[in-house]
Amino acid sequence: MLRLVSEAIENMIIILNKNDATDADFNKAYNKEMEINNYRNQLRTQNIENINSKKYEYQSGTHFMDIISECEKLGDYVINVIEAVKEKRGIKN
């Protein structure tokens, strides 16, 4: 998850520094956000299974999902920045 978020941030920085960012640059950002969301869903499902099978305590699973949720929010913030860049540059969706 941290790798995916890091890649999203790196792509955001590229877009911020490129005045001529292409549709491919923006699509990469949206695709990375989808990857982050999908991975969060996978981790949530696995976490529930692990708690139910007593691999670890409920509270540990809660802490784990809190971290994953914060990572996913960071991915959302990256998309917010991307959207703001598109709007500022007059790029249509």
C-alpha positions as CSV (number, residue, x, y, z in Angstrom):
1,M,0.0,0.0,0.0
2,L,2.8,2.4,0.9
3,R,4.5,1.7,-2.5
4,L,1.2,2.5,-4.4
5,V,0.7,5.7,-2.5
6,S,4.4,6.7,-3.1
7,E,4.0,6.0,-6.8
8,A,0.8,8.2,-6.8
9,I,2.6,11.0,-5.1
10,E,5.6,10.8,-7.5
11,N,3.2,10.9,-10.5
12,M,1.5,13.9,-8.9
13,I,4.8,15.7,-8.6
14,I,5.6,15.0,-12.2
15,I,2.3,16.5,-13.3
16,L,2.8,19.5,-11.1
17,N,6.2,20.1,-12.7
18,K,5.1,19.5,-16.2
19,N,3.2,22.3,-17.9
20,D,2.4,20.1,-20.8
21,A,1.1,17.0,-18.9
22,T,-0.7,14.7,-21.2
23,D,-3.9,12.7,-20.9
24,A,-1.6,9.7,-20.3
25,D,-0.1,11.4,-17.2
26,F,-3.5,12.1,-15.8
27,N,-4.8,8.7,-16.7
28,K,-1.9,7.2,-14.8
29,A,-2.9,9.1,-11.7
30,Y,-6.5,7.9,-11.9
31,N,-5.4,4.3,-12.5
32,K,-3.1,4.5,-9.5
33,E,-6.0,5.7,-7.4
34,M,-8.1,2.7,-8.6
35,E,-5.2,0.4,-7.7
36,I,-5.0,1.9,-4.2
37,N,-8.8,1.5,-3.7
38,N,-8.8,-2.1,-5.0
39,Y,-5.8,-3.0,-2.7
40,R,-7.6,-1.4,0.3
41,N,-10.6,-3.6,-0.4
42,Q,-8.4,-6.7,-0.7
43,L,-6.7,-5.8,2.6
44,R,-10.0,-5.2,4.3
45,T,-11.3,-8.6,3.3
46,Q,-8.1,-10.3,4.3
47,N,-8.1,-8.5,7.6
48,I,-11.7,-9.7,8.4
49,E,-10.7,-13.2,7.6
50,N,-7.6,-13.0,9.8
51,I,-9.6,-11.7,12.7
52,N,-12.3,-14.3,12.3
53,S,-9.6,-17.1,12.2
54,K,-7.9,-15.6,15.3
55,K,-4.6,-14.9,13.5
56,Y,-4.5,-11.7,15.6
57,E,-6.7,-9.7,17.9
58,Y,-9.5,-7.5,16.8
59,Q,-7.8,-4.4,18.1
60,S,-4.7,-5.1,16.0
61,G,-6.9,-5.5,12.9
62,T,-8.5,-2.1,13.7
63,H,-5.1,-0.4,14.0
64,F,-4.0,-2.0,10.7
65,M,-7.1,-0.8,8.9
66,D,-6.7,2.7,10.3
67,I,-3.3,2.8,8.7
68,I,-4.7,1.5,5.4
69,S,-7.5,3.9,5.5
70,E,-5.2,6.9,6.0
71,C,-3.1,5.7,3.0
72,E,-6.2,5.5,0.9
73,K,-7.2,9.0,2.0
74,L,-3.7,10.2,0.9
75,G,-4.5,8.7,-2.5
76,D,-7.7,10.7,-2.6
77,Y,-5.8,13.9,-1.8
78,V,-3.5,13.2,-4.7
79,I,-6.5,13.0,-7.0
80,N,-7.8,16.3,-5.5
81,V,-4.5,17.9,-6.5
82,I,-4.7,16.4,-10.0
83,E,-8.2,17.7,-10.4
84,A,-7.1,21.2,-9.3
85,V,-4.2,21.1,-11.7
86,K,-6.6,20.1,-14.6
87,E,-9.0,22.9,-13.7
88,K,-6.3,25.5,-13.3
89,R,-4.9,24.5,-16.7
90,G,-8.3,24.5,-18.3
91,I,-8.1,20.7,-19.2
92,K,-11.5,19.1,-19.7
93,N,-12.3,15.6,-18.3
